[in-house]
Amino acid sequence: MKEGIHPDYHEIKVIMTDGTEFITRSCYGAKDAKLNLDIDPKVHPAWTGGTQQLLDRGGRLSRFNSKFGGLFAAK
């Protein structure tokens, strides 16, 4: 590899929202930096499945289903 063109890749401590910590390697900050997460996979609905439901009141989803609803019907 060429010298002097790569970023500094070092260990940092990641602190999750519930206080748990783990060590990983990253280009973030300086060596032994701490990264405090505001959102993490343990609490964010995108990773947990969440309780949020898709609400569509005559919008995009309804228009899509009325236009293409028959294309994917089981035979």
N, C-alpha and C positions, 0 to 999 in steps of 0.2 A: 504494500500500500504506500501511497505517497505520504510523505511527512508533512505535517502542518496544515492539511486541508480538512481533517476530520474534527468534529466537535468533541469536547471533553465528555467522555462516557464514564460515569461514576455511580456510586451507590447513594441512594437517598432513602429517607424514611417517609412512608406514606401513612397518614393518620386518617382513618375512616370516620364517618359521622358518629359512630357509636363508641369511638375511642380506641378501637383496636388498631394495631400498627403492624406494618410489615416493611421489609427492606426490599428494594428493587433497584435495578440499574436504569439510569436515565441521563439525558442531556440537560435536564431541568436544574437550574440554580448552580450552586457550587457543591463541592464534595461535602457529604453529611448534611445536606439541606433537608428541611422538613416540608412536606406538601400536605396541607390540611384540605381535605375534600369537603365541599358543601353538599354535593350529591354523589352517592355511590350506588353500586349495584344492589346493595342490601335493602335500600329504601326507595329507589326510584321506580315508578310504575312501569317504565319501559322494560326493565329487567325482571321485575317481580310478578308481572302479569296484572297487578293492580286491581282496583275495583272500578276503574273508570270504564264507562260504556260509551259507545259511539252513538251520539244523538244526531239525527238528521231530520230536520223538519222541512221536507220538500226541497232540499238543496241538491248538492252534487251527487250524493249517493242515490237518491231517488231518481234523478235524471239518468244516471248511468244504468241503473237497473231497468228502467223503462225502455232505454234504448238498446241495451245489450243483454238483458235478462235471459232471453231464450237461447243464447249462444252456448251457455255452459250447462244446460239442463241435462240431467241423466236420461239415458235412453233405455 
